[in-house]
Amino acid sequence: MSSHSRFNPNTIYKPTVASLLWKSNSGVHLPQGNAIQQLGYNHCFFKYDESIPGNADIIVIQGPYGSLLPFISQYREIPENKKPILIYWFQQNLYISMPLWLQYFLGVVYSGAYNTFEPNPFYLTFNKLLNKIKPNRGSRFANLGDILWLDRNNLLDMLATPASEYQKVFTGFGIDSLLIPRGYHPDYGENRDLSRYIAVLWMGKIRTERRKRIIHGLRVELANEGLEMLVYDGIEKPFIFGEERTNLLNRSWFVLNILAYPTDEISIRYYIAAANGAVILTEPGKNEYPFINRVHLVECPPEEMAETVSYYINHPKEWQRISQNAYKLVSQELTLENSISIMLTQAKKIINKKCNIKS
């Protein structure tokens, strides 16, 4: 394991970055690895249940998309002078509509139950009870609990999030974090200038009754206007990825964004839609993003969406202006490479500080 001894102020050295993955063909992590390499860093992937690479100077966790326990069990045992810098780019969702003390309690309990970072009879008993009720219940609380545990044990060198509301929560717990956009990557698709006949496209699990009611209600309203809406929710139609997703997005005017909870962080849709020339149609949420209503996307209450869609389809130049603005923003400013560069630059400063070398 790296001791960071090769970081000499008189030499130019790019650290080795290791990215944690859960699936080898991850559409989230493969672009991340590509962006890191484009920045000139040495890079490798390792699976969550594999040994931590011995030459890693920096470890990036983007997600999580599965258990952190096998990784953390190894990481915590590495001597401090050999421990790689840990960047946790948190991109899942939290339940935060409750007092901080209750979030803290439920986070600690659920994290302990699922991950058993600190196994004790209470956590193990609670884990068995949860599995009987419903597997994976409380994962949002467990996500927070994992972050609290990492911070409490001084294992978290850098925490980042794309969600402004989550950054406020972390601040409330005394944890510093960076607000880092998810970022665009060419792997997300391309605008093929195809004829667009799908008025609105929904992608992803519906999850809540409110979402279901809005989505299906909008489809009825659009059908009454002679407009088509397709739903790829894993039930009515299978989830879509890769070439199939690119083709469908290139046939769609709008990609629908309805939040399960007002603070949910699902901005990845913004970047995927923009990459393919489609425009995001979203209800208002609490997170603040660098996307401006009617400039880079269209935001309105659900009850106004059918009328809004109809308006833009009848005014295609206005729709095209938004589509072009969104692509320009994500491809020139909000790139995945830029986001990762910010974090890795900060990580190098942390390494230099640990080595008592001024940046």
Residue pairs with C-beta under 8 A, 6 or more apart in sequence:
1 52
1 54
1 56
1 78
1 79
1 82
1 83
1 84
2 16
2 54
2 55
2 56
2 57
2 82
2 84
3 81
3 82
4 57
4 351
4 354
4 355
5 355
6 13
7 13
7 15
7 351
7 352
7 355
7 357
8 357
9 352
9 357
9 358
14 40
14 41
14 42
15 41
15 42
15 57
15 58
15 344
15 347
15 348
15 351
16 41
16 42
16 43
16 44
16 53
16 55
16 56
16 57
16 58
17 36
17 41
17 42
17 43
17 44
17 56
17 57
17 58
17 59
17 60
17 344
18 43
18 44
18 45
18 46
18 52
18 53
18 56
18 58
18 59
18 60
18 84
19 29
19 32
19 33
19 36
19 43
19 44
19 45
19 46
19 59
19 60
19 62
20 45
20 46
20 47
20 48
20 59
20 60
20 61
20 62
20 63
20 71
21 29
21 45
21 46
21 47
21 48
22 47
22 48
22 63
22 64
22 65
22 66
23 29
23 65
24 45
24 47
26 65
27 187
27 241
27 242
28 62
28 63
28 65
28 91
28 268
29 45
29 62
30 187
31 185
31 187
31 188
31 336
32 60
32 62
32 336
32 340
33 43
33 45
34 185
34 187
35 183
35 185
35 335
35 336
35 337
35 340
36 43
36 60
36 340
36 344
37 43
38 337
39 337
39 340
39 341
39 344
41 344
42 55
44 53
44 56
46 52
46 53
48 66
48 67
48 68
48 70
48 71
49 70
51 74
52 59
52 71
52 74
52 75
52 78
52 84
56 84
57 84
57 85
57 351
58 84
58 85
58 87
58 344
58 347
58 351
59 75
59 84
59 85
59 86
59 87
60 87
60 89
60 340
60 343
61 68
61 71
61 86
61 87
61 88
61 89
62 89
62 91
63 89
63 90
63 91
63 92
64 90
64 92
64 143
64 146
67 114
67 115
68 115
68 146
69 115
69 116
69 117
72 115
72 117
72 150
72 155
75 83
75 86
75 155
76 153
76 155
78 84
85 157
85 158
85 347
85 350
85 351
86 150
86 155
86 156
86 157
86 158
87 157
87 158
87 160
87 343
87 344
87 347
88 147
88 150
88 156
88 158
88 159
88 160
89 160
89 161
89 180
89 343
90 143
90 147
90 159
90 160
90 161
90 166
91 161
91 162
91 182
91 265
91 268
92 139
92 140
92 143
92 265
93 140
93 143
93 260
93 261
93 263
93 264
93 265
93 266
94 103
94 140
94 141
94 143
94 144
94 166
94 169
94 263
95 103
95 106
95 140
95 141
95 144
95 261
96 103
96 165
96 166
96 169
96 263
97 261
97 262
97 263
100 169
100 172
100 173
103 141
103 144
103 169
104 148
104 173
106 138
106 141
106 144
106 145
107 141
107 142
107 143
107 144
107 145
107 147
107 148
108 145
108 148
108 149
109 123
109 126
109 141
109 145
110 130
110 138
110 139
110 141
110 142
110 145
111 117
111 141
111 142
111 144
111 145
111 146
111 148
111 149
112 118
112 119
112 120
112 122
112 123
112 126
112 145
113 123
113 124
113 126
113 127
113 130
113 138
113 142
114 127
114 130
114 138
114 139
114 142
115 142
115 145
115 146
115 149
116 123
116 124
116 127
117 146
117 149
118 149
130 137
130 138
144 169
147 156
147 159
147 170
147 175
148 173
148 175
150 156
151 159
151 173
151 175
156 175
157 347
157 350
158 178
158 343
158 346
158 347
158 350
159 170
159 175
159 176
159 177
159 178
160 177
160 178
160 179
160 180
160 343
161 167
161 170
161 177
161 178
161 179
161 180
161 265
162 179
162 180
162 181
162 182
162 265
162 267
162 287
162 289
163 263
163 265
163 267
163 287
164 179
164 286
164 287
164 288
164 289
165 263
165 265
165 286
165 287
166 177
166 263
166 265
167 177
167 179
170 176
170 177
171 177
178 342
178 343
178 346
180 339
180 342
180 343
181 267
181 289
181 290
181 334
181 339
182 267
182 268
182 271
182 336
182 339
183 271
183 330
183 334
183 335
183 336
183 337
183 338
183 339
183 340
184 271
184 274
184 275
184 330
184 331
184 334
184 335
184 336
185 271
185 275
185 335
185 336
185 337
186 275
188 271
188 272
188 275
188 276
189 245
189 246
189 249
189 250
189 272
189 275
189 276
190 246
190 275
190 276
191 250
191 275
191 276
191 277
191 327
192 246
192 247
192 250
192 276
192 277
193 250
193 277
194 247
194 250
194 251
195 251
196 250
196 251
196 252
196 253
196 278
197 228
197 251
198 228
198 229
198 230
198 248
198 251
198 252
198 253
199 222
199 227
199 228
199 229
199 252
199 253
199 254
199 309
199 313
200 218
200 219
200 222
200 227
200 229
200 230
200 252
200 253
200 254
200 255
200 256
200 281
200 305
200 309
201 229
201 230
201 232
201 248
201 249
201 252
201 254
201 255
201 256
201 278
202 215
202 229
202 230
202 231
202 232
202 233
202 255
202 256
202 258
203 232
203 233
203 239
203 240
203 245
203 255
203 269
204 232
204 233
204 234
204 239
204 266
204 269
205 233
205 234
206 212
206 215
206 233
206 235
207 260
208 260
210 258
210 260
211 258
211 259
211 260
214 258
214 283
214 302
215 231
215 256
215 258
216 231
217 302
218 229
218 256
218 302
218 305
218 306
219 229
219 231
221 305
221 306
222 228
222 229
222 306
222 309
222 310
223 229
225 306
225 310
227 309
227 310
227 313
229 256
230 237
230 248
230 252
231 237
232 238
232 239
232 240
232 248
233 239
240 248
245 272
246 276
249 255
249 272
249 273
249 275
249 276
249 277
249 278
250 276
250 277
250 278
252 276
252 278
253 278
253 279
253 309
253 312
253 313
253 319
254 278
254 279
254 280
254 281
254 298
254 309
254 312
255 269
255 272
255 273
255 278
255 279
255 280
255 281
256 281
256 282
256 305
257 266
257 269
257 270
257 280
257 281
257 282
257 283
258 282
258 283
258 302
259 266
259 283
259 285
262 285
262 286
263 285
263 286
263 287
264 285
264 287
265 287
267 287
267 289
269 280
270 280
270 289
270 291
270 297
270 326
270 330
271 330
271 334
273 279
273 280
273 326
274 280
274 296
274 323
274 326
274 327
274 329
274 330
274 331
275 327
275 330
275 331
277 323
277 327
278 323
279 297
279 298
279 312
279 319
279 322
279 323
279 326
280 291
280 297
280 298
280 326
281 297
281 298
281 300
281 305
281 308
281 309
282 297
282 298
282 299
283 299
283 300
283 301
283 302
283 305
284 299
284 301
290 329
290 333
290 334
291 297
291 326
291 329
293 299
294 322
295 322
295 325
296 322
296 325
296 326
296 329
297 322
297 326
298 308
298 312
298 322
300 308
312 318
312 319
312 322
313 319
348 359
349 359
352 358
352 359
353 359
